Amino acid sequence: MESAEQVLDETENLDEDQENEEDQPDLNAPLELLSSVSARLLRGEIPTNPRRLQSLFEHIQSVVGDVVEASFAKMSSALDEMETAHEALRGEGEDESEEAQAYFEAFELGREHIEEALAIMQDSFFSAENFEDLQEFEEEFREAEVQLAEGLARVETALMQIDNPELFDVSPLASSEFVEHACGAFANSLDALSEHLTDGEPHHLKFVLEEIDKARGFVEAALAEVESDEEEADEEEAV
């Protein structure tokens, strides 16, 4: 049976790998760490007591915080470069790019998901008094784990949009909010499929179906929005 200290020593390798990746935050590192720690806890390989659980949670929280802050720094730097490039094209008195604000808002939404997920984990799974409590909190923990993955995916998407704007046909300002939500749901479903291929857990497949249903709803809402806008434009032209 491993001690919490041994687990923390082993997971420090994830931190070192993170530092060795040039300017590229490893947004999968927190999920890999969390999956490893939770699996060992539920198999009884790590003794369950409040002190050790708190120590493990603090380490996980630190890893999550590091990648989020590194992502924010990378995004800020990229946006500074973008703004510098746009300055020559911007007329006097015009506001700074609203596009940058849209990117920050997308990033903050991801951060909110992450913070909420960690809070749920801390108040349930990592507050267990014994192994039986740990098992009882497993379902709640899994739901929070999915929420954490969604938050990290949103952060990653924001970074991808800045690094490779050519991959995205429209700017954040031009796309419908419903389309953005649909893209997020599809991305979450793909991430969950990948997780299922890794560990074979059926709850990932249930989550995939839930996200596909959400995506369909968002696409239908986006279509209705576009059709409504077209009708209004036609009516204005008729007048």
BARO-29275 format. One line per 2 residues: number of its first residue (from 1); their letters; for each residue x, y, z of C-alpha. Coordinates in Angstrom, 2 decimals. Each point is the difference from the previous one (the first is absolute). Layout:
# BARO-29275
NUM) A) X:Y:Z  ...
END
This chain:
# BARO-29275
1) ME) 0.00:0.00:0.00  1.40:3.36:-1.06
3) SA) 0.13:3.02:2.24  -1.30:3.38:-1.11
5) EQ) 3.59:1.27:0.14  1.13:-2.63:-2.51
7) VL) -2.83:0.93:-2.34  0.94:3.67:0.23
9) DE) 3.62:-0.86:-0.81  -1.07:-1.97:-3.05
11) TE) -2.29:2.74:-1.29  2.78:2.58:0.20
13) NL) 1.18:-1.45:-3.32  -3.13:1.48:-1.56
15) DE) 1.04:3.43:1.23  3.50:-0.47:-1.47
17) DQ) -1.44:-1.05:-3.35  -2.22:3.07:0.10
19) EN) 3.00:2.29:0.55  1.99:-1.67:-2.77
21) EE) -2.64:0.73:-2.64  1.04:3.28:-1.60
23) DQ) -2.73:2.61:0.49  -2.67:-2.67:-0.35
25) PD) -2.08:-0.73:3.12  -0.91:-3.68:0.30
27) LN) -3.74:0.23:0.64  -0.27:-3.78:0.21
29) AP) 2.38:-0.21:2.97  -2.62:0.83:2.68
31) LE) -2.44:-2.58:-1.36  2.69:-2.69:-0.21
33) LL) 1.06:0.75:3.57  -3.57:0.04:1.28
35) SS) -0.84:-3.26:-1.78  3.07:-1.72:1.44
37) VS) -0.55:1.22:3.57  -3.75:-0.72:0.07
39) AR) 0.48:-3.49:-1.45  2.60:-0.87:2.66
41) LL) -2.20:1.36:2.76  -3.03:-1.99:-1.15
43) RG) 2.09:-3.17:-0.29  1.12:0.50:3.58
45) EI) 3.64:0.39:-0.98  0.29:3.26:1.96
47) PT) -1.14:0.11:3.63  -3.08:2.22:0.34
49) NP) 0.08:2.65:2.69  -0.80:3.74:-0.03
51) RR) 3.61:1.17:0.25  1.22:-2.02:-2.96
53) LQ) -3.03:0.83:-2.11  0.49:3.70:0.67
55) SL) 3.67:-0.30:-0.95  -0.87:-1.73:-3.26
57) FE) -2.69:2.56:-0.83  2.36:2.92:0.63
59) HI) 2.53:-1.53:-2.38  -2.65:-0.53:-2.70
61) QS) -1.28:3.53:0.53  3.55:1.31:-0.40
63) VV) 0.53:-1.89:-3.27  -3.31:1.31:-1.36
65) GD) 0.86:3.53:1.08  3.42:-0.18:-1.66
67) VV) -1.34:-1.03:-3.42  -2.85:2.52:0.12
69) EA) 2.35:2.85:0.91  2.50:-1.11:-2.66
71) SF) -2.83:-0.09:-2.54  -1.13:3.49:1.03
73) AK) 3.55:1.35:-0.33  0.35:-1.58:-3.45
75) MS) -3.34:1.42:-1.13  0.82:3.47:1.34
77) SA) 3.33:-0.01:-1.84  -1.63:-1.11:-3.25
79) LD) -2.68:2.67:0.30  2.62:2.68:0.65
81) EM) 1.72:-1.01:-3.23  -3.35:0.00:-1.80
83) ET) -0.83:3.49:1.27  3.43:1.30:-1.03
85) AH) -0.52:-1.35:-3.50  -3.45:1.62:-0.21
87) EA) 1.08:3.42:1.29  1.19:1.14:-3.39
89) LR) -3.37:-0.85:-1.50  -2.08:1.59:2.74
91) GE) -1.16:3.58:-0.47  0.60:2.65:2.62
93) GE) -2.56:-0.06:2.79  -1.18:-3.52:-0.73
95) DE) -0.27:-2.45:2.87  2.35:-2.93:0.41
97) SE) -1.04:-3.22:-1.65  -3.27:-1.35:1.36
99) EA) 1.20:-3.36:-1.25  2.52:-0.12:2.84
101) QA) -2.78:0.51:2.53  -1.92:-2.90:-1.55
103) YF) 3.01:-2.28:0.42  0.39:1.01:3.65
105) EA) -3.69:-0.62:0.66  0.28:-3.50:-1.50
107) FE) 3.04:-0.67:2.17  -1.73:1.26:3.15
109) LG) -2.98:-2.27:-0.66  2.40:-2.94:-0.07
111) RE) 1.64:1.17:3.21  -3.39:0.22:1.73
113) HI) -0.79:-3.60:-0.95  3.37:-1.08:1.39
115) EE) -0.42:1.83:3.31  -3.53:-1.36:0.49
117) AL) 1.17:-3.55:-0.70  2.86:0.25:2.49
119) AI) -2.33:1.41:2.65  -2.36:-2.96:-0.44
121) MQ) 2.87:-2.47:0.27  1.36:1.67:3.12
123) DS) -3.38:0.03:1.73  -0.78:-3.63:-0.83
125) FF) 2.57:-2.56:-1.16  3.05:1.60:1.61
127) SA) -1.86:0.68:3.24  -0.75:-3.67:0.64
129) EN) 0.65:-1.28:3.50  0.58:-3.60:-1.07
131) FE) -0.03:-2.39:-2.96  -3.77:-0.51:0.20
133) DL) -0.58:3.75:-0.29  2.34:0.07:-2.97
135) QE) -2.09:-2.60:-1.81  -3.22:1.87:0.74
137) FE) 1.41:3.20:-1.51  1.26:-1.72:-3.16
139) EE) -2.98:0.94:-2.22  0.16:3.65:1.06
141) FR) 3.74:-0.06:-0.59  -0.43:-1.39:-3.53
143) EA) -2.43:2.78:-0.89  2.46:2.60:1.29
145) EV) 2.80:-1.70:-1.94  -2.00:0.41:-3.22
147) QL) -0.62:3.66:0.84  3.72:0.50:0.60
149) AE) 0.76:-1.58:-3.38  -2.52:2.32:-1.65
151) GL) 1.60:3.05:1.61  3.48:-1.04:-1.10
153) AR) -1.33:-0.68:-3.51  -1.42:3.54:-0.16
155) VE) 3.35:1.43:1.06  1.75:-2.10:-2.63
157) TA) -2.45:1.14:-2.69  0.66:3.65:0.85
159) LM) 3.74:-0.62:-0.41  -0.51:-1.82:-3.29
161) QI) -2.08:2.86:-1.39  2.78:2.46:0.74
163) DN) 2.86:-2.21:-1.19  -1.76:-1.17:-3.18
165) PE) -2.68:2.52:-0.98  0.02:-1.41:-3.54
167) LF) -1.57:-3.19:1.35  -3.07:1.94:1.02
169) DV) -2.04:1.40:-2.87  -1.53:2.82:2.03
171) SP) 1.12:2.21:2.84  -1.57:-0.41:3.47
173) LA) -2.05:3.13:-0.67  -1.48:-1.31:-3.22
175) SS) -1.13:-3.38:1.32  -3.25:-0.65:1.78
177) EF) 0.14:-0.74:3.71  -2.00:-3.15:-0.75
179) VE) 2.58:-1.13:-2.57  2.80:0.48:2.54
181) HA) -1.92:-2.09:2.54  -0.59:-2.71:-2.62
183) CG) 3.73:-0.09:-0.84  0.77:-0.33:3.70
185) AF) -2.46:-2.87:0.41  1.42:-1.84:-3.02
187) AN) 3.54:0.51:1.35  -1.06:-1.36:3.39
189) SL) -1.55:-3.07:-1.61  3.22:-0.73:-1.93
191) DA) 2.06:0.40:3.17  -2.30:-2.42:1.81
193) LS) 0.29:-2.54:-2.82  3.76:0.24:0.29
195) EH) -0.24:-0.58:3.75  -2.19:-3.07:-0.60
197) LT) 2.58:-1.43:-2.39  2.59:0.49:2.73
199) DG) -1.78:-1.51:3.00  -3.11:-1.71:-1.40
201) EP) -2.28:1.65:2.57  -3.66:0.08:-1.18
203) HH) -0.81:3.35:1.65  2.06:1.70:-2.72
205) LK) -2.38:-1.34:-2.65  -3.02:1.27:1.93
207) FV) 1.63:3.42:0.11  0.61:-0.16:-3.77
209) LE) -3.71:-0.51:-0.65  -0.92:2.83:2.37
211) EI) 2.40:2.39:-1.75  -1.25:-1.00:-3.46
213) DK) -3.56:0.77:1.12  1.18:3.38:1.30
215) AR) 1.82:0.70:-3.26  -3.11:-0.81:-2.03
217) GF) -2.04:2.42:2.11  2.58:2.75:-0.45
219) VE) 0.17:-0.57:-3.78  -3.79:0.16:-0.27
221) AA) 0.01:3.25:2.00  2.76:1.43:-2.24
223) LA) -1.95:-0.93:-3.13  -3.15:1.64:1.35
225) EV) 2.04:3.11:0.83  1.46:0.20:-3.51
227) ES) -3.36:-0.54:-1.66  -1.54:2.71:2.18
229) DE) 2.76:2.44:-0.94  -0.52:-0.76:-3.69
231) EE) -3.74:0.60:0.30  0.61:3.35:1.68
233) AD) 2.49:0.98:-2.73  -2.51:-0.95:-2.71
235) EE) -2.70:2.06:1.69  2.30:3.04:0.22
237) EA) 0.87:-0.32:-3.68  -3.69:-0.23:-0.89
239) V) -0.66:3.26:1.85
END
